[in-house]
Amino acid sequence: MTGADGTADLGDLFDRQTTAKIAGGFVVAAVLVYLLGAAVGWDQTIARLRNAELRWLGAACLSTLLCLAAWGKAWQIVLRVGGIDVPYRKLVVTYFAATFANYVTPLGQAGGEPFIAYVLSQDTDANYEQSLASVVTADLLNLLPFFNFAAVGLGYLLLRSQLTETAEDLAVGLGVLAVGIPAIVVAGWQFRSVVERAILCVVEPLARRTDRVTVDSIRERIERFYESIARITGSPRALLSATAFAYVGWVFFALPLYFAGLTLDLAVPLLLVFFVVPASTLAGMVPTPGGLAAVEGALTGLVVALSALSAADALAVATIYRLASYWFAIVVGGAAALWVLYRT
């Protein structure tokens, strides 16, 4: 995934081996989705989908666009603080392309961040470490609303005494992430010298076997990465502004589930959406593209457990939601990725 100069090579991100893995992931996910529908009942689910009101589906797709646009703006603010000044009109296309990379790659966050960092380093005067530091910071900011919206939804469920055993387990999972991720980030910053030594210990045996990697070059890149992070975090006003856009993005990220209910004339309370969407996002950590099958299964199970909807109706809602928030984003992001590849 890196070239001779140590930067990510765009062609390697979608080479034959990676493409084969992506295709295999979609095949496995398709089988799992079919099995999910077979267990719930495809006939009832399809019958419900036939009555979909397309205007609400359009609203759900528009919400997805606004979500990505808001998160793209948050990225622009962070990048500007890091010394990378990119016009928003240009950056938002790059962000859509990175979203495509995230959504089609199993465990895609590992592929999306190097992708956008590479493109930014090609589009601007910033080096790869500056770009990657900005990307990581923006991603962390976008995680903050995840926990707050989950807490709002959890509070709604507690007030209604509607927290099932499954929801309790998910609430614990969200709580662990809420504490664990910030703790890891803080530890990685406070003990950066330890992190650097650990990375160099891993790199040193590789450096002995190839001249494409050297310990000194990796050390220099790590130091430049931390310097870029320090520069970004030194502007609290800009970070506050970026965080505000991150929250706006999360509102529009959750709304497609509410609109999915309206599309099928099924009641999905808005406050319930704020719990279900973050909780189902945990399922996206499974090694299928975009968490396919796992997210649909989690959404279906949660909606059934926390509302009066049947399993078939819940699967229909999950299907509409994923159509608007996942497949629509892939189509738009794919077009953006083609443009970015042409541009670079």
C-alpha positions in Angstrom: 0.0 0.0 0.0 3.0 2.3 -0.1 5.2 3.4 -2.9 9.0 3.7 -3.1 8.9 7.2 -1.4 6.8 5.8 1.5 3.5 7.5 0.5 0.4 5.6 -0.3 0.1 4.6 -4.0 -3.3 5.2 -5.3 -3.1 2.4 -7.8 -2.2 0.0 -5.0 -5.4 0.9 -3.1 -7.4 -0.7 -5.8 -5.0 -3.3 -7.3 -6.2 -6.7 -8.5 -5.8 -8.3 -5.1 -7.7 -5.6 -3.3 -10.4 -5.6 -6.0 -10.8 -9.4 -5.6 -11.1 -9.0 -1.8 -13.8 -6.3 -2.3 -15.7 -8.4 -4.8 -15.5 -11.4 -2.4 -16.7 -9.3 0.4 -19.8 -8.2 -1.5 -20.5 -11.8 -2.5 -20.4 -13.0 1.1 -22.5 -10.0 2.2 -25.1 -10.7 -0.5 -25.5 -14.2 0.7 -25.8 -13.1 4.3 -28.4 -10.5 3.4 -30.4 -13.1 1.5 -30.3 -15.4 4.5 -31.5 -12.5 6.7 -34.4 -11.9 4.4 -35.2 -15.6 4.2 -35.3 -15.8 8.0 -37.5 -12.7 8.3 -39.7 -13.4 5.3 -38.9 -11.9 1.9 -42.5 -12.0 0.7 -43.8 -9.7 3.5 -40.7 -7.4 3.2 -41.0 -7.0 -0.6 -44.8 -6.4 -0.2 -44.0 -3.6 2.2 -41.3 -2.1 -0.1 -43.7 -2.0 -3.0 -45.7 0.7 -1.2 -42.8 3.0 -0.8 -43.3 6.7 -1.2 -40.5 7.9 -3.3 -40.6 11.5 -2.1 -39.5 10.4 1.3 -36.8 8.2 -0.2 -35.6 11.3 -2.1 -35.5 13.2 1.3 -33.4 10.4 2.8 -30.9 10.6 -0.1 -30.7 14.4 0.2 -30.0 14.0 3.9 -27.1 11.7 3.0 -25.7 14.3 0.6 -26.0 17.0 3.3 -24.4 14.8 5.8 -21.3 14.2 3.6 -21.2 17.9 2.7 -21.2 19.0 6.3 -18.5 16.5 7.2 -16.5 17.7 4.2 -16.7 21.3 5.5 -15.4 20.1 8.9 -12.5 18.5 7.0 -11.8 21.8 5.2 -11.6 23.7 8.5 -9.2 21.2 10.0 -7.1 21.1 6.9 -6.8 24.9 6.8 -5.5 25.0 10.4 -3.0 22.3 9.3 -1.7 24.6 6.6 -3.6 22.9 3.8 -5.9 25.4 2.0 -8.2 23.6 -0.5 -11.3 25.2 -2.0 -14.4 23.6 -0.6 -15.8 22.9 -4.0 -12.8 20.8 -4.8 -12.4 19.2 -1.4 -16.0 18.0 -1.1 -15.5 15.9 -4.3 -12.4 14.4 -2.7 -14.3 13.7 0.4 -17.0 11.9 -1.5 -14.3 9.8 -3.2 -12.8 8.9 0.1 -16.3 7.9 1.4 -16.5 5.5 -1.6 -13.2 4.0 -0.6 -14.4 3.5 2.9 -17.7 2.0 1.9 -16.4 -0.6 -0.6 -13.4 -1.7 1.3 -13.8 -4.3 4.1 -12.8 -2.5 7.3 -12.7 0.5 5.1 -11.4 3.1 7.5 -8.0 1.6 7.1 -8.2 2.3 3.4 -10.1 5.5 3.2 -7.8 7.7 5.3 -4.6 6.8 3.3 -6.7 7.3 0.1 -7.7 10.9 1.0 -4.3 11.7 2.5 -2.7 10.6 -0.8 -5.1 12.7 -2.9 -4.6 15.7 -0.7 -0.9 15.4 -0.9 -1.2 15.3 -4.7 -3.7 18.2 -4.9 -1.8 20.6 -2.6 1.7 21.5 -1.4 1.2 19.5 1.8 3.2 16.4 2.4 1.6 13.0 3.1 2.1 13.3 6.9 0.4 16.7 7.1 -2.5 15.4 5.0 -2.8 12.2 7.1 -2.6 14.1 10.4 -5.4 16.4 9.2 -7.5 13.5 8.1 -7.1 11.6 11.4 -8.0 14.8 13.4 -11.1 15.4 11.3 -12.2 11.8 11.7 -11.9 12.0 15.5 -14.0 15.2 15.5 -16.7 13.4 13.5 -16.7 10.6 16.2 -17.7 13.0 19.0 -21.4 13.4 18.0 -21.6 9.6 17.7 -21.6 9.2 21.5 -23.8 12.2 22.2 -26.6 11.2 19.9 -26.4 7.7 21.3 -26.8 9.1 24.8 -29.9 11.2 23.7 -31.5 8.1 22.3 -30.5 6.0 25.3 -32.1 8.6 27.6 -35.3 8.4 25.5 -35.4 4.6 25.9 -34.7 4.8 29.6 -37.6 7.3 30.2 -39.9 4.9 28.3 -38.5 1.9 30.2 -38.0 0.3 26.9 -34.4 -0.9 27.1 -34.2 -4.6 26.3 -31.4 -6.9 27.1 -30.0 -6.5 23.6 -30.2 -2.8 23.8 -28.4 -2.9 27.2 -25.5 -4.8 25.6 -25.3 -2.3 22.9 -25.5 0.6 25.4 -22.5 -1.0 27.2 -20.7 -1.3 23.9 -21.3 2.4 23.2 -20.1 3.3 26.7 -16.9 1.3 26.2 -16.2 3.1 22.9 -17.1 6.5 24.5 -14.4 5.9 27.1 -12.0 3.7 25.2 -11.5 5.7 22.0 -10.7 9.1 23.7 -8.4 7.2 26.2 -6.5 5.6 23.3 -6.2 9.0 21.5 -5.0 10.7 24.7 -2.5 7.9 25.5 -1.2 7.9 21.9 -0.5 11.7 22.3 0.8 11.7 25.9 3.1 8.7 25.3 4.0 9.5 21.7 7.7 8.7 22.3 6.6 5.2 23.4 4.4 4.9 20.3 7.3 5.9 18.1 9.7 3.4 19.7 7.1 0.6 19.3 6.6 1.4 15.6 10.3 1.6 15.0 10.8 -1.8 16.7 8.3 -3.3 14.2 10.0 -1.4 11.3 13.6 -2.3 12.1 13.4 -6.0 11.1 11.8 -4.9 7.8 14.4 -2.3 7.2 17.1 -5.0 7.3 15.5 -6.9 4.5 14.7 -4.1 2.1 16.1 -0.7 1.1 12.6 0.6 0.4 12.1 1.3 4.2 14.6 2.9 6.6 14.3 3.4 10.3 15.4 7.1 9.9 12.8 7.9 7.3 10.0 6.3 9.4 11.2 8.2 12.5 11.1 11.4 10.5 7.6 10.7 9.2 6.3 10.0 12.7 7.8 13.2 14.1 6.3 15.2 11.2 2.9 13.5 11.8 2.9 14.5 15.5 4.1 18.1 14.7 1.1 18.4 12.3 -1.3 17.2 15.0 0.1 19.7 17.5 -0.4 22.5 15.0 -4.0 21.5 14.3 -5.0 21.1 18.0 -3.4 24.5 18.7 -6.4 26.4 17.2 -9.4 25.7 19.5 -11.7 28.2 17.8 -11.3 26.4 14.4 -11.7 23.0 16.0 -14.9 24.2 17.7 -16.3 25.3 14.3 -15.3 22.0 12.7 -17.0 20.1 15.6 -20.2 22.1 14.9 -20.2 20.9 11.3 -19.5 17.3 12.6 -22.7 17.5 14.7 -24.7 18.8 11.8 -23.4 16.0 9.7 -24.4 13.4 12.3 -28.0 14.8 12.4 -28.2 14.3 8.6 -26.6 10.9 9.0 -29.3 9.7 11.3 -32.3 11.3 9.6 -32.4 8.8 6.7 -33.7 6.1 9.1 -36.5 8.4 10.1 -37.3 9.2 6.5 -37.2 5.4 5.8 -40.1 5.0 8.2 -42.0 7.7 6.4 -41.2 6.2 3.1 -43.0 3.0 4.2 -45.7 4.8 6.3 -44.2 3.2 9.4 -43.7 5.0 12.7 -40.0 5.2 13.7 -39.7 7.8 16.5 -37.0 10.4 15.9 -35.4 10.0 19.3 -35.3 6.3 18.8 -33.4 6.9 15.6 -30.7 8.7 17.6 -30.0 5.5 19.5 -30.5 2.9 16.8 -28.2 4.5 14.2 -25.1 4.8 16.4 -25.8 1.3 17.9 -26.1 -0.3 14.4 -22.9 1.5 13.4 -21.0 -0.8 15.7 -22.1 -3.7 13.4 -20.2 -1.9 10.6 -16.9 -3.1 12.2 -17.4 -6.6 10.7 -15.1 -7.4 7.7 -17.7 -6.9 5.0 -17.8 -3.8 2.7 -19.6 -1.1 4.6 -20.7 -3.6 7.2 -23.1 -5.1 4.7 -25.5 -7.7 6.2 -24.3 -6.9 9.7 -25.8 -3.4 9.8 -29.0 -4.5 8.2 -29.3 -7.3 10.7 -28.5 -5.0 13.6 -31.0 -2.4 12.4 -33.7 -5.0 12.0 -33.1 -6.5 15.4 -33.0 -3.2 17.2 -36.2 -1.8 15.5 -38.1 -5.0 16.3 -36.8 -4.9 20.0 -37.5 -1.2 20.5 -40.7 -0.6 18.6 -44.0 -2.2 17.7 -42.9 -3.1 14.1 -42.8 -6.7 12.8 -39.5 -8.2 11.7 -40.6 -7.9 8.0 -41.5 -4.2 8.4 -38.2 -3.6 10.3 -36.2 -5.2 7.5 -38.0 -3.1 5.0 -37.1 0.1 6.9 -33.5 -1.1 7.2 -33.4 -1.8 3.5 -34.7 1.7 2.6 -32.3 3.3 5.1 -29.3 1.5 3.6 -30.4 2.3 0.1 -30.3 6.0 0.9 -27.3 6.1 3.3 -25.0 3.4 1.8 -25.8 2.5 -1.8 -26.7 6.0 -2.8 -23.4 7.2 -1.2 -21.5 4.6 -3.1 -23.0 5.7 -6.5 -22.2 9.4 -5.8 -18.9 8.6 -4.2 -17.9 6.3 -7.1 -18.6 9.1 -9.6 -16.5 11.4 -7.4 -13.7 8.8 -7.2 -13.6 8.6 -11.0 -13.3 12.4 -11.2 -10.5 12.4 -8.6 -8.6 9.7 -10.4 -8.9 11.7 -13.6 -7.9 14.9 -11.8 -4.8 13.4 -10.3 
